[in-house]
Amino acid sequence: MVDSGTRSTRQPSEQRGQNRGLLVEPLIELEWSEALEQPDTTSAGVPAEARRAWVHRAPEAQVLALFRAAVLAAPHSELPAPWWLRAVDGGGLSSRREGFSVEDRTAKLLDARPGWVFVPWGVDGDTGYWEYMPSERRLSEPGMPTTLAYTHRHPGWLDVVPVHAGPTPAPIAVGGLVDLRKNLARLESLAP
C-alpha cells in the first residue's frame, strides 16, 4: 500500500486482517522460475550471448541464496538450475565466473572447428549445448547428432552423448578442456 510516495509500515498480519479471505503467500518456486527466465536467445552463437537471465547477472551471493532456499522448499524435486550453479553450490567450482570461463574456453575451441554448432536453448537455466552436425550422416533414420553438454556431475564439467537414433546412450565424461582438445577427433567420429 503506497500513500503519497511512502510505503505502509503495516505488518503482513495486519494487512491480512483487512483483506479477509485473500491470503497471498510468496512461492519460492515461482521466484526461482522467474530467476531462470531467459529473454529470446535464439540468435546466440556462443554461451556468452545466451547469458541473459537473472541468475547470470545478479550478485552471485543472491543467486546462490535463492537457489538454496528453493532447494529447501522442494527437497524431493529436481529443481532446474544451471550446471555451474550446482557446481558452485557443491563446492566443485569457486564461482559463477569460473563456470562461465569453462563455457567460454569450450566455445572458443568448438566455434573454430568445422561442424560444431551452438544450440542456445538448453533446459531451464542452462546456457545451451553443442552439436556436431556431420555426425548425423552416420544415421540411417532421424536421430540426434553427437552432443556436448556442460555438467556439474564431475570435475571435467563436460559430457558427450554419441550420435544416436532411439534411446539416448549414457554420456561420456570428458576430463576438461585439455581432454576435449586431445580427444576431439575421436569424439567427432563416434558411431551410433
HUGIMO-V956262 format. One record per pair of residues at least 12 apart in sequence whose ideal C-beta (glycine too) atoms are under 7 Angstrom apart, sorted by the first residue. I is the first residue (numbers start at 1). J is the second residue. D is the distance in whole Angstrom. If there is no record, write none. Layout:
# HUGIMO-V956262
i=I j=J d=D
i=I j=J d=D
This chain:
# HUGIMO-V956262
i=28 j=69 d=5
i=28 j=70 d=5
i=28 j=73 d=4
i=29 j=70 d=6
i=29 j=73 d=6
i=29 j=74 d=6
i=31 j=66 d=7
i=32 j=66 d=6
i=32 j=70 d=4
i=32 j=79 d=7
i=35 j=53 d=7
i=35 j=54 d=4
i=35 j=55 d=5
i=35 j=66 d=6
i=36 j=53 d=6
i=36 j=55 d=6
i=36 j=80 d=6
i=36 j=124 d=5
i=36 j=125 d=4
i=37 j=53 d=6
i=38 j=52 d=6
i=38 j=53 d=5
i=39 j=52 d=5
i=41 j=120 d=4
i=41 j=121 d=7
i=42 j=120 d=6
i=44 j=118 d=7
i=44 j=120 d=4
i=44 j=128 d=7
i=45 j=118 d=6
i=46 j=107 d=4
i=46 j=111 d=6
i=46 j=118 d=6
i=47 j=103 d=4
i=47 j=104 d=7
i=47 j=107 d=6
i=47 j=127 d=4
i=47 j=128 d=6
i=48 j=104 d=6
i=50 j=120 d=4
i=50 j=127 d=5
i=50 j=128 d=5
i=51 j=127 d=6
i=53 j=125 d=7
i=55 j=82 d=6
i=55 j=85 d=7
i=55 j=125 d=6
i=60 j=95 d=6
i=60 j=96 d=5
i=63 j=85 d=7
i=64 j=88 d=7
i=64 j=89 d=6
i=67 j=81 d=6
i=67 j=85 d=6
i=67 j=89 d=6
i=68 j=89 d=7
i=80 j=123 d=6
i=80 j=124 d=4
i=80 j=125 d=5
i=81 j=125 d=5
i=82 j=125 d=4
i=82 j=126 d=5
i=82 j=127 d=7
i=83 j=126 d=6
i=83 j=150 d=4
i=83 j=151 d=5
i=83 j=152 d=5
i=84 j=96 d=6
i=84 j=99 d=3
i=86 j=152 d=4
i=87 j=99 d=6
i=87 j=152 d=4
i=87 j=157 d=7
i=90 j=152 d=7
i=92 j=152 d=7
i=92 j=155 d=6
i=102 j=150 d=7
i=102 j=157 d=5
i=103 j=127 d=6
i=103 j=150 d=6
i=105 j=177 d=5
i=106 j=158 d=7
i=106 j=177 d=6
i=106 j=180 d=7
i=109 j=177 d=7
i=109 j=180 d=7
i=109 j=181 d=6
i=110 j=130 d=5
i=113 j=184 d=7
i=115 j=132 d=5
i=115 j=133 d=5
i=115 j=134 d=5
i=116 j=130 d=5
i=116 j=132 d=6
i=117 j=130 d=7
i=117 j=131 d=5
i=117 j=133 d=6
i=118 j=130 d=6
i=119 j=131 d=6
i=126 j=150 d=7
i=129 j=147 d=6
i=129 j=148 d=6
i=129 j=149 d=4
i=130 j=147 d=7
i=130 j=148 d=4
i=131 j=145 d=5
i=131 j=147 d=5
i=132 j=145 d=6
i=132 j=146 d=4
i=132 j=188 d=5
i=133 j=145 d=6
i=135 j=163 d=4
i=135 j=188 d=7
i=135 j=190 d=7
i=136 j=163 d=7
i=138 j=163 d=6
i=138 j=191 d=6
i=138 j=192 d=6
i=139 j=163 d=6
i=139 j=165 d=5
i=139 j=192 d=6
i=141 j=165 d=5
i=142 j=165 d=7
i=143 j=163 d=7
i=143 j=164 d=5
i=143 j=165 d=3
i=144 j=163 d=7
i=144 j=164 d=6
i=145 j=163 d=5
i=146 j=160 d=6
i=146 j=162 d=6
i=146 j=163 d=5
i=146 j=187 d=7
i=146 j=188 d=7
i=146 j=190 d=6
i=147 j=160 d=7
i=147 j=161 d=5
i=148 j=160 d=5
i=154 j=173 d=5
i=156 j=173 d=6
i=156 j=174 d=5
i=156 j=175 d=4
i=156 j=176 d=4
i=156 j=179 d=6
i=157 j=176 d=7
i=158 j=174 d=4
i=158 j=176 d=7
i=158 j=180 d=6
i=159 j=171 d=4
i=159 j=172 d=7
i=159 j=173 d=6
i=159 j=174 d=7
i=160 j=172 d=5
i=160 j=174 d=6
i=160 j=187 d=5
i=162 j=190 d=4
i=162 j=192 d=7
i=163 j=190 d=6
i=163 j=192 d=5
i=164 j=192 d=5
i=165 j=192 d=6
